[in-house]
């Protein structure tokens, strides 16, 4: 069964199918890379909570960077 959560005419923020949750992309908010990363992670955590899951169950995460020099800062926020 497919379950769509927070849907609009074009998309859903989260979809579950056969026990797997699929989230839409998240865009950072804030002035720094750390702030943007924290914002995205908080959105992901909130969406996962809506389906009874959590970040420790993530199978794959794709992060698009505009500058590879931000890689360590993003990972530092994720690790915290």
PDB file of N, CA, C and O in Angstrom:
ATOM      1  N   UNK A   1       0.831  -1.178   0.000  1.00  0.00           N
ATOM      2  CA  UNK A   1       0.000   0.000   0.000  1.00  0.00           C
ATOM      3  C   UNK A   1       0.884   1.254   0.000  1.00  0.00           C
ATOM      4  O   UNK A   1       1.909   1.304   0.680  1.00  0.00           O
ATOM      5  N   UNK A   2       0.482   2.227  -0.748  1.00  0.00           N
ATOM      6  CA  UNK A   2       1.194   3.500  -0.824  1.00  0.00           C
ATOM      7  C   UNK A   2       0.455   4.510   0.047  1.00  0.00           C
ATOM      8  O   UNK A   2      -0.761   4.669  -0.064  1.00  0.00           O
ATOM      9  N   UNK A   3       1.202   5.188   0.914  1.00  0.00           N
ATOM     10  CA  UNK A   3       0.629   6.241   1.753  1.00  0.00           C
ATOM     11  C   UNK A   3       1.356   7.545   1.436  1.00  0.00           C
ATOM     12  O   UNK A   3       2.585   7.602   1.481  1.00  0.00           O
ATOM     13  N   UNK A   4       0.600   8.583   1.117  1.00  0.00           N
ATOM     14  CA  UNK A   4       1.177   9.892   0.821  1.00  0.00           C
ATOM     15  C   UNK A   4       0.843  10.850   1.956  1.00  0.00           C
ATOM     16  O   UNK A   4      -0.303  10.916   2.402  1.00  0.00           O
ATOM     17  N   UNK A   5       1.837  11.587   2.421  1.00  0.00           N
ATOM     18  CA  UNK A   5       1.666  12.496   3.553  1.00  0.00           C
ATOM     19  C   UNK A   5       2.087  13.898   3.131  1.00  0.00           C
ATOM     20  O   UNK A   5       3.083  14.081   2.431  1.00  0.00           O
ATOM     21  N   UNK A   6       1.312  14.880   3.568  1.00  0.00           N
ATOM     22  CA  UNK A   6       1.549  16.290   3.219  1.00  0.00           C
ATOM     23  C   UNK A   6       1.618  16.448   1.700  1.00  0.00           C
ATOM     24  O   UNK A   6       2.615  16.916   1.150  1.00  0.00           O
ATOM     25  N   UNK A   7       0.544  16.048   1.047  1.00  0.00           N
ATOM     26  CA  UNK A   7       0.490  16.082  -0.411  1.00  0.00           C
ATOM     27  C   UNK A   7      -0.122  17.368  -0.932  1.00  0.00           C
ATOM     28  O   UNK A   7      -0.974  17.987  -0.295  1.00  0.00           O
ATOM     29  N   UNK A   8       0.340  17.743  -2.102  1.00  0.00           N
ATOM     30  CA  UNK A   8      -0.260  18.840  -2.860  1.00  0.00           C
ATOM     31  C   UNK A   8      -0.638  18.272  -4.227  1.00  0.00           C
ATOM     32  O   UNK A   8      -0.580  17.060  -4.436  1.00  0.00           O
ATOM     33  N   UNK A   9      -1.014  19.124  -5.132  1.00  0.00           N
ATOM     34  CA  UNK A   9      -1.411  18.666  -6.466  1.00  0.00           C
ATOM     35  C   UNK A   9      -0.249  17.999  -7.209  1.00  0.00           C
ATOM     36  O   UNK A   9      -0.482  17.148  -8.068  1.00  0.00           O
ATOM     37  N   UNK A  10       0.986  18.366  -6.898  1.00  0.00           N
ATOM     38  CA  UNK A  10       2.131  17.873  -7.661  1.00  0.00           C
ATOM     39  C   UNK A  10       3.026  16.881  -6.928  1.00  0.00           C
ATOM     40  O   UNK A  10       3.728  16.100  -7.571  1.00  0.00           O
ATOM     41  N   UNK A  11       3.017  16.895  -5.612  1.00  0.00           N
ATOM     42  CA  UNK A  11       3.966  16.042  -4.898  1.00  0.00           C
ATOM     43  C   UNK A  11       3.527  15.792  -3.466  1.00  0.00           C
ATOM     44  O   UNK A  11       2.594  16.415  -2.960  1.00  0.00           O
ATOM     45  N   UNK A  12       4.225  14.865  -2.829  1.00  0.00           N
ATOM     46  CA  UNK A  12       4.039  14.589  -1.409  1.00  0.00           C
ATOM     47  C   UNK A  12       5.372  14.807  -0.723  1.00  0.00           C
ATOM     48  O   UNK A  12       6.425  14.523  -1.293  1.00  0.00           O
ATOM     49  N   UNK A  13       5.327  15.315   0.510  1.00  0.00           N
ATOM     50  CA  UNK A  13       6.579  15.513   1.236  1.00  0.00           C
ATOM     51  C   UNK A  13       7.166  14.193   1.704  1.00  0.00           C
ATOM     52  O   UNK A  13       8.380  14.068   1.867  1.00  0.00           O
ATOM     53  N   UNK A  14       6.293  13.199   1.923  1.00  0.00           N
ATOM     54  CA  UNK A  14       6.768  11.869   2.294  1.00  0.00           C
ATOM     55  C   UNK A  14       5.788  10.838   1.758  1.00  0.00           C
ATOM     56  O   UNK A  14       4.572  11.027   1.803  1.00  0.00           O
ATOM     57  N   UNK A  15       6.344   9.740   1.249  1.00  0.00           N
ATOM     58  CA  UNK A  15       5.546   8.634   0.728  1.00  0.00           C
ATOM     59  C   UNK A  15       6.098   7.353   1.342  1.00  0.00           C
ATOM     60  O   UNK A  15       7.312   7.162   1.406  1.00  0.00           O
ATOM     61  N   UNK A  16       5.209   6.485   1.789  1.00  0.00           N
ATOM     62  CA  UNK A  16       5.650   5.181   2.280  1.00  0.00           C
ATOM     63  C   UNK A  16       5.095   4.091   1.374  1.00  0.00           C
ATOM     64  O   UNK A  16       3.984   4.189   0.853  1.00  0.00           O
ATOM     65  N   UNK A  17       5.902   3.051   1.203  1.00  0.00           N
ATOM     66  CA  UNK A  17       5.492   1.896   0.404  1.00  0.00           C
ATOM     67  C   UNK A  17       6.250   0.679   0.926  1.00  0.00           C
ATOM     68  O   UNK A  17       7.480   0.681   0.989  1.00  0.00           O
ATOM     69  N   UNK A  18       5.515  -0.342   1.292  1.00  0.00           N
ATOM     70  CA  UNK A  18       6.124  -1.581   1.811  1.00  0.00           C
ATOM     71  C   UNK A  18       7.111  -1.317   2.944  1.00  0.00           C
ATOM     72  O   UNK A  18       8.175  -1.934   2.995  1.00  0.00           O
ATOM     73  N   UNK A  19       6.769  -0.412   3.842  1.00  0.00           N
ATOM     74  CA  UNK A  19       7.604  -0.156   5.007  1.00  0.00           C
ATOM     75  C   UNK A  19       8.807   0.739   4.765  1.00  0.00           C
ATOM     76  O   UNK A  19       9.627   0.930   5.663  1.00  0.00           O
ATOM     77  N   UNK A  20       8.925   1.293   3.560  1.00  0.00           N
ATOM     78  CA  UNK A  20      10.038   2.194   3.242  1.00  0.00           C
ATOM     79  C   UNK A  20       9.483   3.595   3.037  1.00  0.00           C
ATOM     80  O   UNK A  20       8.489   3.778   2.333  1.00  0.00           O
ATOM     81  N   UNK A  21      10.122   4.580   3.649  1.00  0.00           N
ATOM     82  CA  UNK A  21       9.705   5.978   3.516  1.00  0.00           C
ATOM     83  C   UNK A  21      10.606   6.680   2.510  1.00  0.00           C
ATOM     84  O   UNK A  21      11.827   6.520   2.529  1.00  0.00           O
ATOM     85  N   UNK A  22       9.984   7.461   1.631  1.00  0.00           N
ATOM     86  CA  UNK A  22      10.699   8.253   0.633  1.00  0.00           C
ATOM     87  C   UNK A  22      10.361   9.715   0.896  1.00  0.00           C
ATOM     88  O   UNK A  22       9.189  10.090   0.916  1.00  0.00           O
ATOM     89  N   UNK A  23      11.376  10.534   1.097  1.00  0.00           N
ATOM     90  CA  UNK A  23      11.162  11.950   1.395  1.00  0.00           C
ATOM     91  C   UNK A  23      11.475  12.799   0.179  1.00  0.00           C
ATOM     92  O   UNK A  23      12.338  12.457  -0.630  1.00  0.00           O
ATOM     93  N   UNK A  24      10.762  13.915   0.059  1.00  0.00           N
ATOM     94  CA  UNK A  24      11.087  14.874  -0.984  1.00  0.00           C
ATOM     95  C   UNK A  24      12.379  15.594  -0.593  1.00  0.00           C
ATOM     96  O   UNK A  24      12.819  15.513   0.553  1.00  0.00           O
ATOM     97  N   UNK A  25      12.966  16.281  -1.528  1.00  0.00           N
ATOM     98  CA  UNK A  25      14.188  17.023  -1.254  1.00  0.00           C
ATOM     99  C   UNK A  25      13.955  18.155  -0.272  1.00  0.00           C
ATOM    100  O   UNK A  25      12.868  18.728  -0.214  1.00  0.00           O
ATOM    101  N   UNK A  26      14.970  18.466   0.487  1.00  0.00           N
ATOM    102  CA  UNK A  26      14.912  19.544   1.462  1.00  0.00           C
ATOM    103  C   UNK A  26      15.922  20.611   1.069  1.00  0.00           C
ATOM    104  O   UNK A  26      17.027  20.299   0.625  1.00  0.00           O
ATOM    105  N   UNK A  27      15.542  21.854   1.233  1.00  0.00           N
ATOM    106  CA  UNK A  27      16.410  22.974   0.902  1.00  0.00           C
ATOM    107  C   UNK A  27      16.750  23.700   2.198  1.00  0.00           C
ATOM    108  O   UNK A  27      15.873  23.993   3.010  1.00  0.00           O
ATOM    109  N   UNK A  28      18.026  23.981   2.375  1.00  0.00           N
ATOM    110  CA  UNK A  28      18.478  24.629   3.593  1.00  0.00           C
ATOM    111  C   UNK A  28      17.996  26.062   3.731  1.00  0.00           C
ATOM    112  O   UNK A  28      17.746  26.756   2.746  1.00  0.00           O
ATOM    113  N   UNK A  29      17.873  26.487   4.987  1.00  0.00           N
ATOM    114  CA  UNK A  29      17.539  27.871   5.299  1.00  0.00           C
ATOM    115  C   UNK A  29      18.554  28.366   6.318  1.00  0.00           C
ATOM    116  O   UNK A  29      18.905  27.649   7.255  1.00  0.00           O
ATOM    117  N   UNK A  30      19.011  29.565   6.138  1.00  0.00           N
ATOM    118  CA  UNK A  30      19.999  30.128   7.051  1.00  0.00           C
ATOM    119  C   UNK A  30      21.134  30.762   6.279  1.00  0.00           C
ATOM    120  O   UNK A  30      21.243  30.610   5.063  1.00  0.00           O
ATOM    121  N   UNK A  31      21.982  31.479   7.010  1.00  0.00           N
ATOM    122  CA  UNK A  31      23.083  32.210   6.379  1.00  0.00           C
ATOM    123  C   UNK A  31      24.354  31.388   6.227  1.00  0.00           C
ATOM    124  O   UNK A  31      25.186  31.687   5.371  1.00  0.00           O
ATOM    125  N   UNK A  32      24.511  30.360   7.046  1.00  0.00           N
ATOM    126  CA  UNK A  32      25.737  29.565   7.002  1.00  0.00           C
ATOM    127  C   UNK A  32      25.423  28.143   6.562  1.00  0.00           C
ATOM    128  O   UNK A  32      24.273  27.708   6.596  1.00  0.00           O
ATOM    129  N   UNK A  33      26.444  27.441   6.156  1.00  0.00           N
ATOM    130  CA  UNK A  33      26.288  26.042   5.774  1.00  0.00           C
ATOM    131  C   UNK A  33      25.789  25.233   6.961  1.00  0.00           C
ATOM    132  O   UNK A  33      24.936  24.360   6.798  1.00  0.00           O
ATOM    133  N   UNK A  34      26.304  25.508   8.149  1.00  0.00           N
ATOM    134  CA  UNK A  34      25.870  24.786   9.350  1.00  0.00           C
ATOM    135  C   UNK A  34      24.386  25.019   9.620  1.00  0.00           C
ATOM    136  O   UNK A  34      23.660  24.073   9.925  1.00  0.00           O
ATOM    137  N   UNK A  35      23.930  26.256   9.514  1.00  0.00           N
ATOM    138  CA  UNK A  35      22.512  26.561   9.741  1.00  0.00           C
ATOM    139  C   UNK A  35      21.636  25.851   8.709  1.00  0.00           C
ATOM    140  O   UNK A  35      20.590  25.299   9.052  1.00  0.00           O
ATOM    141  N   UNK A  36      22.061  25.866   7.460  1.00  0.00           N
ATOM    142  CA  UNK A  36      21.292  25.215   6.402  1.00  0.00           C
ATOM    143  C   UNK A  36      21.230  23.708   6.619  1.00  0.00           C
ATOM    144  O   UNK A  36      20.188  23.087   6.408  1.00  0.00           O
ATOM    145  N   UNK A  37      22.334  23.129   7.035  1.00  0.00           N
ATOM    146  CA  UNK A  37      22.376  21.689   7.294  1.00  0.00           C
ATOM    147  C   UNK A  37      21.472  21.333   8.467  1.00  0.00           C
ATOM    148  O   UNK A  37      20.707  20.372   8.389  1.00  0.00           O
ATOM    149  N   UNK A  38      21.553  22.096   9.550  1.00  0.00           N
ATOM    150  CA  UNK A  38      20.698  21.841  10.715  1.00  0.00           C
ATOM    151  C   UNK A  38      19.229  21.930  10.337  1.00  0.00           C
ATOM    152  O   UNK A  38      18.421  21.114  10.780  1.00  0.00           O
ATOM    153  N   UNK A  39      18.880  22.914   9.524  1.00  0.00           N
ATOM    154  CA  UNK A  39      17.493  23.081   9.090  1.00  0.00           C
ATOM    155  C   UNK A  39      17.028  21.853   8.304  1.00  0.00           C
ATOM    156  O   UNK A  39      15.960  21.304   8.576  1.00  0.00           O
ATOM    157  N   UNK A  40      17.829  21.427   7.334  1.00  0.00           N
ATOM    158  CA  UNK A  40      17.463  20.263   6.527  1.00  0.00           C
ATOM    159  C   UNK A  40      17.312  19.014   7.391  1.00  0.00           C
ATOM    160  O   UNK A  40      16.352  18.258   7.239  1.00  0.00           O
ATOM    161  N   UNK A  41      18.249  18.806   8.283  1.00  0.00           N
ATOM    162  CA  UNK A  41      18.181  17.628   9.145  1.00  0.00           C
ATOM    163  C   UNK A  41      16.963  17.662  10.057  1.00  0.00           C
ATOM    164  O   UNK A  41      16.361  16.622  10.324  1.00  0.00           O
ATOM    165  N   UNK A  42      16.595  18.839  10.535  1.00  0.00           N
ATOM    166  CA  UNK A  42      15.404  18.943  11.399  1.00  0.00           C
ATOM    167  C   UNK A  42      14.142  18.637  10.605  1.00  0.00           C
ATOM    168  O   UNK A  42      13.220  18.013  11.131  1.00  0.00           O
ATOM    169  N   UNK A  43      14.087  19.065   9.352  1.00  0.00           N
ATOM    170  CA  UNK A  43      12.936  18.760   8.485  1.00  0.00           C
ATOM    171  C   UNK A  43      12.853  17.258   8.204  1.00  0.00           C
ATOM    172  O   UNK A  43      11.770  16.674   8.252  1.00  0.00           O
ATOM    173  N   UNK A  44      13.981  16.644   7.914  1.00  0.00           N
ATOM    174  CA  UNK A  44      14.011  15.205   7.655  1.00  0.00           C
ATOM    175  C   UNK A  44      13.532  14.454   8.894  1.00  0.00           C
ATOM    176  O   UNK A  44      12.715  13.540   8.789  1.00  0.00           O
ATOM    177  N   UNK A  45      14.034  14.835  10.063  1.00  0.00           N
ATOM    178  CA  UNK A  45      13.635  14.174  11.301  1.00  0.00           C
ATOM    179  C   UNK A  45      12.135  14.327  11.557  1.00  0.00           C
ATOM    180  O   UNK A  45      11.477  13.371  11.967  1.00  0.00           O
ATOM    181  N   UNK A  46      11.593  15.518  11.318  1.00  0.00           N
ATOM    182  CA  UNK A  46      10.159  15.755  11.524  1.00  0.00           C
ATOM    183  C   UNK A  46       9.315  14.917  10.564  1.00  0.00           C
ATOM    184  O   UNK A  46       8.293  14.361  10.965  1.00  0.00           O
ATOM    185  N   UNK A  47       9.729  14.823   9.315  1.00  0.00           N
ATOM    186  CA  UNK A  47       8.984  14.015   8.351  1.00  0.00           C
ATOM    187  C   UNK A  47       9.043  12.536   8.713  1.00  0.00           C
ATOM    188  O   UNK A  47       8.028  11.843   8.642  1.00  0.00           O
ATOM    189  N   UNK A  48      10.204  12.053   9.095  1.00  0.00           N
ATOM    190  CA  UNK A  48      10.324  10.655   9.478  1.00  0.00           C
ATOM    191  C   UNK A  48       9.465  10.333  10.699  1.00  0.00           C
ATOM    192  O   UNK A  48       8.881   9.253  10.789  1.00  0.00           O
ATOM    193  N   UNK A  49       9.394  11.274  11.634  1.00  0.00           N
ATOM    194  CA  UNK A  49       8.572  11.060  12.827  1.00  0.00           C
ATOM    195  C   UNK A  49       7.104  10.868  12.465  1.00  0.00           C
ATOM    196  O   UNK A  49       6.387  10.145  13.156  1.00  0.00           O
ATOM    197  N   UNK A  50       6.658  11.499  11.405  1.00  0.00           N
ATOM    198  CA  UNK A  50       5.250  11.373  10.981  1.00  0.00           C
ATOM    199  C   UNK A  50       4.890   9.955  10.565  1.00  0.00           C
ATOM    200  O   UNK A  50       3.717   9.582  10.579  1.00  0.00           O
ATOM    201  N   UNK A  51       5.885   9.166  10.199  1.00  0.00           N
ATOM    202  CA  UNK A  51       5.628   7.781   9.812  1.00  0.00           C
ATOM    203  C   UNK A  51       6.243   6.793  10.808  1.00  0.00           C
ATOM    204  O   UNK A  51       6.407   5.610  10.508  1.00  0.00           O
ATOM    205  N   UNK A  52       6.582   7.302  12.003  1.00  0.00           N
ATOM    206  CA  UNK A  52       7.101   6.437  13.050  1.00  0.00           C
ATOM    207  C   UNK A  52       8.521   5.971  12.835  1.00  0.00           C
ATOM    208  O   UNK A  52       8.901   4.898  13.302  1.00  0.00           O
ATOM    209  N   UNK A  53       9.312   6.764  12.131  1.00  0.00           N
ATOM    210  CA  UNK A  53      10.698   6.394  11.879  1.00  0.00           C
ATOM    211  C   UNK A  53      11.623   7.465  12.455  1.00  0.00           C
ATOM    212  O   UNK A  53      11.173   8.397  13.121  1.00  0.00           O
ATOM    213  N   UNK A  54      12.918   7.316  12.189  1.00  0.00           N
ATOM    214  CA  UNK A  54      13.903   8.261  12.714  1.00  0.00           C
ATOM    215  C   UNK A  54      15.145   8.255  11.824  1.00  0.00           C
ATOM    216  O   UNK A  54      15.319   7.354  11.003  1.00  0.00           O
ATOM    217  N   UNK A  55      16.009   9.260  11.985  1.00  0.00           N
ATOM    218  CA  UNK A  55      17.206   9.349  11.137  1.00  0.00           C
ATOM    219  C   UNK A  55      18.139   8.142  11.226  1.00  0.00           C
ATOM    220  O   UNK A  55      18.881   7.876  10.280  1.00  0.00           O
ATOM    221  N   UNK A  56      18.119   7.410  12.332  1.00  0.00           N
ATOM    222  CA  UNK A  56      19.026   6.260  12.440  1.00  0.00           C
ATOM    223  C   UNK A  56      18.600   5.090  11.553  1.00  0.00           C
ATOM    224  O   UNK A  56      19.289   4.072  11.491  1.00  0.00           O
ATOM    225  N   UNK A  57      17.474   5.234  10.875  1.00  0.00           N
ATOM    226  CA  UNK A  57      16.988   4.190   9.965  1.00  0.00           C
ATOM    227  C   UNK A  57      17.144   4.589   8.492  1.00  0.00           C
ATOM    228  O   UNK A  57      16.642   3.893   7.610  1.00  0.00           O
ATOM    229  N   UNK A  58      17.827   5.689   8.222  1.00  0.00           N
ATOM    230  CA  UNK A  58      18.005   6.156   6.844  1.00  0.00           C
ATOM    231  C   UNK A  58      18.885   5.183   6.072  1.00  0.00           C
ATOM    232  O   UNK A  58      19.964   4.801   6.524  1.00  0.00           O
ATOM    233  N   UNK A  59      18.399   4.790   4.895  1.00  0.00           N
ATOM    234  CA  UNK A  59      19.158   3.887   4.030  1.00  0.00           C
ATOM    235  C   UNK A  59      20.104   4.648   3.112  1.00  0.00           C
ATOM    236  O   UNK A  59      21.209   4.184   2.830  1.00  0.00           O
ATOM    237  N   UNK A  60      19.672   5.815   2.647  1.00  0.00           N
ATOM    238  CA  UNK A  60      20.480   6.600   1.720  1.00  0.00           C
ATOM    239  C   UNK A  60      20.120   8.071   1.870  1.00  0.00           C
ATOM    240  O   UNK A  60      18.950   8.422   2.023  1.00  0.00           O
ATOM    241  N   UNK A  61      21.115   8.910   1.826  1.00  0.00           N
ATOM    242  CA  UNK A  61      20.906  10.361   1.830  1.00  0.00           C
ATOM    243  C   UNK A  61      21.811  10.963   0.760  1.00  0.00           C
ATOM    244  O   UNK A  61      23.003  10.663   0.698  1.00  0.00           O
ATOM    245  N   UNK A  62      21.238  11.799  -0.064  1.00  0.00           N
ATOM    246  CA  UNK A  62      22.008  12.466  -1.117  1.00  0.00           C
ATOM    247  C   UNK A  62      22.057  13.949  -0.769  1.00  0.00           C
ATOM    248  O   UNK A  62      21.022  14.585  -0.570  1.00  0.00           O
ATOM    249  N   UNK A  63      23.258  14.486  -0.699  1.00  0.00           N
ATOM    250  CA  UNK A  63      23.450  15.897  -0.371  1.00  0.00           C
ATOM    251  C   UNK A  63      24.128  16.564  -1.562  1.00  0.00           C
ATOM    252  O   UNK A  63      25.199  16.146  -2.002  1.00  0.00           O
ATOM    253  N   UNK A  64      23.489  17.596  -2.067  1.00  0.00           N
ATOM    254  CA  UNK A  64      24.053  18.352  -3.189  1.00  0.00           C
ATOM    255  C   UNK A  64      24.781  19.571  -2.625  1.00  0.00           C
ATOM    256  O   UNK A  64      24.191  20.384  -1.914  1.00  0.00           O
ATOM    257  N   UNK A  65      26.050  19.685  -2.947  1.00  0.00           N
ATOM    258  CA  UNK A  65      26.872  20.799  -2.478  1.00  0.00           C
ATOM    259  C   UNK A  65      27.203  21.734  -3.643  1.00  0.00           C
ATOM    260  O   UNK A  65      27.455  21.291  -4.764  1.00  0.00           O
ATOM    261  N   UNK A  66      27.195  23.019  -3.355  1.00  0.00           N
ATOM    262  CA  UNK A  66      27.649  23.958  -4.378  1.00  0.00           C
ATOM    263  C   UNK A  66      29.156  24.168  -4.275  1.00  0.00           C
ATOM    264  O   UNK A  66      29.781  24.683  -5.202  1.00  0.00           O
ATOM    265  N   UNK A  67      29.738  23.768  -3.143  1.00  0.00           N
ATOM    266  CA  UNK A  67      31.175  23.937  -2.938  1.00  0.00           C
ATOM    267  C   UNK A  67      31.685  22.784  -2.081  1.00  0.00           C
ATOM    268  O   UNK A  67      31.288  22.656  -0.923  1.00  0.00           O
ATOM    269  N   UNK A  68      32.554  21.950  -2.628  1.00  0.00           N
ATOM    270  CA  UNK A  68      33.090  20.801  -1.885  1.00  0.00           C
ATOM    271  C   UNK A  68      33.868  21.206  -0.647  1.00  0.00           C
ATOM    272  O   UNK A  68      34.106  20.373   0.228  1.00  0.00           O
ATOM    273  N   UNK A  69      34.271  22.468  -0.554  1.00  0.00           N
ATOM    274  CA  UNK A  69      34.962  22.935   0.644  1.00  0.00           C
ATOM    275  C   UNK A  69      34.040  22.923   1.860  1.00  0.00           C
ATOM    276  O   UNK A  69      34.513  23.030   2.992  1.00  0.00           O
ATOM    277  N   UNK A  70      32.720  22.793   1.642  1.00  0.00           N
ATOM    278  CA  UNK A  70      31.750  22.745   2.745  1.00  0.00           C
ATOM    279  C   UNK A  70      31.523  21.331   3.263  1.00  0.00           C
ATOM    280  O   UNK A  70      30.789  21.138   4.232  1.00  0.00           O
ATOM    281  N   UNK A  71      32.138  20.354   2.637  1.00  0.00           N
ATOM    282  CA  UNK A  71      31.919  18.949   2.972  1.00  0.00           C
ATOM    283  C   UNK A  71      32.170  18.658   4.448  1.00  0.00           C
ATOM    284  O   UNK A  71      31.323  18.051   5.103  1.00  0.00           O
ATOM    285  N   UNK A  72      33.297  19.071   4.976  1.00  0.00           N
ATOM    286  CA  UNK A  72      33.638  18.785   6.373  1.00  0.00           C
ATOM    287  C   UNK A  72      32.675  19.467   7.340  1.00  0.00           C
ATOM    288  O   UNK A  72      32.326  18.888   8.369  1.00  0.00           O
ATOM    289  N   UNK A  73      32.239  20.687   7.027  1.00  0.00           N
ATOM    290  CA  UNK A  73      31.317  21.397   7.903  1.00  0.00           C
ATOM    291  C   UNK A  73      29.952  20.678   7.950  1.00  0.00           C
ATOM    292  O   UNK A  73      29.355  20.541   9.018  1.00  0.00           O
ATOM    293  N   UNK A  74      29.480  20.233   6.811  1.00  0.00           N
ATOM    294  CA  UNK A  74      28.213  19.506   6.760  1.00  0.00           C
ATOM    295  C   UNK A  74      28.319  18.210   7.553  1.00  0.00           C
ATOM    296  O   UNK A  74      27.432  17.888   8.343  1.00  0.00           O
ATOM    297  N   UNK A  75      29.390  17.475   7.347  1.00  0.00           N
ATOM    298  CA  UNK A  75      29.564  16.219   8.093  1.00  0.00           C
ATOM    299  C   UNK A  75      29.709  16.466   9.583  1.00  0.00           C
ATOM    300  O   UNK A  75      29.264  15.644  10.384  1.00  0.00           O
ATOM    301  N   UNK A  76      30.313  17.562   9.972  1.00  0.00           N
ATOM    302  CA  UNK A  76      30.410  17.886  11.387  1.00  0.00           C
ATOM    303  C   UNK A  76      29.048  18.093  12.024  1.00  0.00           C
ATOM    304  O   UNK A  76      28.807  17.657  13.150  1.00  0.00           O
ATOM    305  N   UNK A  77      28.163  18.755  11.304  1.00  0.00           N
ATOM    306  CA  UNK A  77      26.789  18.953  11.800  1.00  0.00           C
ATOM    307  C   UNK A  77      26.063  17.620  11.838  1.00  0.00           C
ATOM    308  O   UNK A  77      25.380  17.323  12.819  1.00  0.00           O
ATOM    309  N   UNK A  78      26.193  16.819  10.809  1.00  0.00           N
ATOM    310  CA  UNK A  78      25.527  15.512  10.760  1.00  0.00           C
ATOM    311  C   UNK A  78      26.022  14.617  11.878  1.00  0.00           C
ATOM    312  O   UNK A  78      25.228  13.917  12.507  1.00  0.00           O
ATOM    313  N   UNK A  79      27.315  14.629  12.135  1.00  0.00           N
ATOM    314  CA  UNK A  79      27.879  13.778  13.188  1.00  0.00           C
ATOM    315  C   UNK A  79      27.410  14.200  14.585  1.00  0.00           C
ATOM    316  O   UNK A  79      27.269  13.367  15.480  1.00  0.00           O
ATOM    317  N   UNK A  80      27.174  15.491  14.755  1.00  0.00           N
ATOM    318  CA  UNK A  80      26.724  15.989  16.068  1.00  0.00           C
ATOM    319  C   UNK A  80      25.300  15.530  16.327  1.00  0.00           C
ATOM    320  O   UNK A  80      24.733  15.839  17.375  1.00  0.00           O
TER     321      UNK A  80
END
